[in-house]
Amino acid sequence: MLIKVLKSKLHRARVTDTKPHYPGSIEVDESLMWAAGMVPYESVLIADVDNGNRFETYLVPGEPGAGRIVVLGAAARLVKPKDTIIILGFAYCTPEEATQFTPRVVVLDENNRVVTPS
């Protein structure tokens, strides 16, 4: 049996832009993705701290170091620029593997710069 566990998290990311007329996903500064152990096109859950909305999408790498977090496609209707969000990545593992695993949590400041890497 496999269970789904938290693998990685970008905590308190700030939405820099939204583009509803795009075929869906979230653009994330590639350096932030790597800091959290996330990879391009990985499925992620987004939780908006400001309005409570949650949605699932996938990562598209953005320009490294630019600090951009752009919600694309229909999900852009669920957030606003400057909203604070949490980007969560998950993995499947056995219950035994889960006891040995620690998620990578990266906390960001209001400019999407790393405050405390895990």
Backbone torsions as a table, in degrees:
resi	resn	phi	psi	omega
1	MET	NA	140.4	175.8
2	LEU	-112.3	149.0	174.6
3	ILE	-122.5	154.9	179.6
4	LYS	-95.7	125.1	-178.5
5	VAL	-127.5	157.8	174.6
6	LEU	-66.0	124.9	178.9
7	LYS	-98.9	-43.3	-175.4
8	SER	-157.7	157.5	-176.8
9	LYS	-151.3	132.6	166.5
10	LEU	-100.3	108.0	-171.7
11	HIS	-97.7	127.8	177.0
12	ARG	68.4	39.3	173.4
13	ALA	-69.7	148.2	179.8
14	ARG	-107.1	125.2	176.9
15	VAL	-66.9	124.8	-179.8
16	THR	-96.8	-22.7	-179.3
17	ASP	-165.3	163.0	172.9
18	THR	-133.1	146.0	178.4
19	LYS	-139.4	90.7	-175.3
20	PRO	-67.1	-27.0	-177.1
21	HIS	-93.9	58.8	179.8
22	TYR	-139.8	146.8	-173.6
23	PRO	-74.4	37.3	168.4
24	GLY	87.4	139.1	174.0
25	SER	138.6	-171.5	175.2
26	ILE	-136.6	125.4	176.0
27	GLU	-85.4	126.7	-179.7
28	VAL	-128.2	133.6	174.0
29	ASP	-44.0	120.8	-174.1
30	GLU	-58.5	-33.8	179.4
31	SER	-66.5	-31.2	176.7
32	LEU	-72.0	-38.5	176.9
33	MET	-58.2	-49.6	-177.7
34	TRP	-65.2	-37.3	178.9
35	ALA	-58.8	-34.7	-178.8
36	ALA	-91.7	-1.4	-178.7
37	GLY	76.3	27.2	178.4
38	MET	-100.2	155.3	-177.6
39	VAL	-125.1	157.0	178.4
40	PRO	-54.7	137.3	176.4
41	TYR	71.6	10.2	174.0
42	GLU	-67.3	140.0	174.7
43	SER	-71.8	134.6	179.9
44	VAL	-137.3	156.1	172.6
45	LEU	-104.3	133.6	178.3
46	ILE	-111.4	131.6	175.7
47	ALA	-120.9	121.6	179.9
48	ASP	-88.7	115.9	-177.6
49	VAL	-68.0	-30.8	-175.0
50	ASP	-78.4	-32.2	-176.7
51	ASN	-126.8	-3.4	176.3
52	GLY	84.8	-5.8	179.1
53	ASN	-64.4	145.2	175.3
54	ARG	-133.0	142.1	176.2
55	PHE	-156.2	157.3	179.2
56	GLU	-107.3	139.9	177.6
57	THR	-154.6	-160.4	178.3
58	TYR	-135.9	156.8	-176.5
59	LEU	-83.1	137.5	169.6
60	VAL	-120.5	125.3	-177.8
61	PRO	-68.2	134.2	175.8
62	GLY	-106.4	177.0	-178.3
63	GLU	-56.2	123.3	179.5
64	PRO	-61.0	133.6	176.8
65	GLY	84.2	-6.8	-177.9
66	ALA	-77.8	-22.3	179.4
67	GLY	74.8	14.1	-178.2
68	ARG	-81.8	137.7	171.1
69	ILE	-130.4	105.7	-173.8
70	VAL	-119.8	118.1	177.9
71	VAL	-85.8	126.2	-171.9
72	LEU	-114.7	151.5	175.8
73	GLY	76.9	-159.7	-174.7
74	ALA	-56.2	-33.9	179.9
75	ALA	-62.1	-20.1	178.0
76	ALA	-60.7	-20.2	177.9
77	ARG	-76.8	-11.1	-176.1
78	LEU	-96.6	-8.7	-178.4
79	VAL	-134.9	167.8	174.4
80	LYS	-128.6	153.1	171.9
81	PRO	-53.8	140.8	-177.6
82	LYS	83.4	-5.8	173.7
83	ASP	-63.6	147.8	174.2
84	THR	-94.7	128.9	-178.6
85	ILE	-128.9	164.0	173.0
86	ILE	-119.8	128.9	-180.0
87	ILE	-108.1	115.9	-172.7
88	LEU	-114.7	129.0	174.5
89	GLY	-111.7	144.9	-175.9
90	PHE	-124.8	162.3	176.1
91	ALA	-141.3	158.2	175.8
92	TYR	-104.3	135.5	178.2
93	CYS	-153.8	170.9	176.6
94	THR	-76.3	158.6	176.5
95	PRO	-57.1	-34.4	178.8
96	GLU	-66.6	-43.6	177.7
97	GLU	-63.0	-36.8	-178.3
98	ALA	-61.3	-32.5	-179.5
99	THR	-70.1	-18.6	-178.6
100	GLN	-102.6	-0.6	-172.5
101	PHE	-103.3	138.8	174.8
102	THR	-121.8	124.3	179.2
103	PRO	-65.1	151.4	175.4
104	ARG	-94.0	116.5	-178.3
105	VAL	-114.4	123.9	178.6
106	VAL	-117.3	118.3	179.8
107	VAL	-93.6	134.3	-177.9
108	LEU	-112.6	155.8	174.1
109	ASP	-91.9	-173.8	-175.9
110	GLU	-68.4	-10.8	176.0
111	ASN	-106.8	16.4	-179.4
112	ASN	59.0	40.4	172.9
113	ARG	-106.4	144.0	-177.0
114	VAL	-66.8	126.9	175.8
115	VAL	-97.5	-51.5	-179.5
116	THR	-139.7	101.5	175.2
117	PRO	-74.2	156.8	178.2
118	SER	-105.6	NA	NA
